């Protein structure tokens, strides 16, 4: 499957729109805007890396795409783990009344 420039731009614009909608729908109480933006950009990087690895243009492209998938996915998961840790700091530590 060969992707031309127009298809690549369409995928990029669609990923950007989805990332923007994800950021916009997250309440400020759950994430800081910076953390939300970082996770959304990393999710776009995951989609791009999947496309790169899935095209099988060369062995090097497949290897670099796979490395990019692992790196971006670990960054997304790490962002959500840090956010979960921040949210636990705001919970009451005493017994419930």
N, C-alpha and C positions, 0 to 999 in steps of 0.2 A: 504494500500500500504506500503510494508516494503522496506526500503532503506538499501542496504548493504553497506559495506565499499567502494567498488569500485565505486558505484554510487555516494556516498557522496563525494569522492575524485574528481570525474568527475565534479560535480556541483561546488565544491570549485575552481577547476582549471579554469572552464569556467567563473565563477564570477571574479576571479583574472585577467584573460585575458581581459574581457570586461572592468573592472576597469582601467587596464593599458592603453587600447586603448582610453578610455574617457579622461584620464589624458594627454595622448600624443597629442590628437587632440585639446586641449584647448590652445589658444594662450596666451603667458605670459602677454599680455596687458589686458586681461580680468580677469585673476585670478593669484594670486601668486601660485607657485607650491605647497606650503603648504596647501592652501585652497582647491586646486584641489584634492590633495591627501586625505585630510580629507573628502571631500564630496564623493569621490569614495569609501573610506573604509566604510563610513557610509552606502552607497548604498549596499555594500556587506553584511553589518550587517543586513540591512532590508531584503534582500533575505534569509539569514540564519534564521532570526526570523520568516519569513513567512513559511519556511519549518518546523521549530520547532513547530509552532502553528498549522500548517495544518496536522501534523501527528496524533494528538489526542492520543498520547500514554498514557497520564494521565491528570488529571485535572490540576495538578500543572504545567506540561509542557506547556499546552495550555495557562494558565494564565501568566506564565513567558514569553512565546513567544509573547503574545499580548502586554505585558508591553514593551518588547524589540522592537516590531514594532513601538509602539508610541514613545519611546525614540529615536530610530535611525531616524525615519522620522522627528521628530521635530528638530533633529540635522542637517539633510540635509537641511530642509527648512530654518533654522536659518543661515546656511552657505551661502545659496544663497541670503538671505535678507541682510546679512552683505556685501556680494560682490556687490549687487546692490547699497547699500549705499556708498560703496567706489567708485564705478564708477560715481555716481552722484557728488562726490566731484571734479571730473576732468572736468565736463561740465562747459562751460562759463556761468557766472551768468548775464552778461550784455545783452542788446538787440542785436539781430542779425543785421548785416549791410547789 
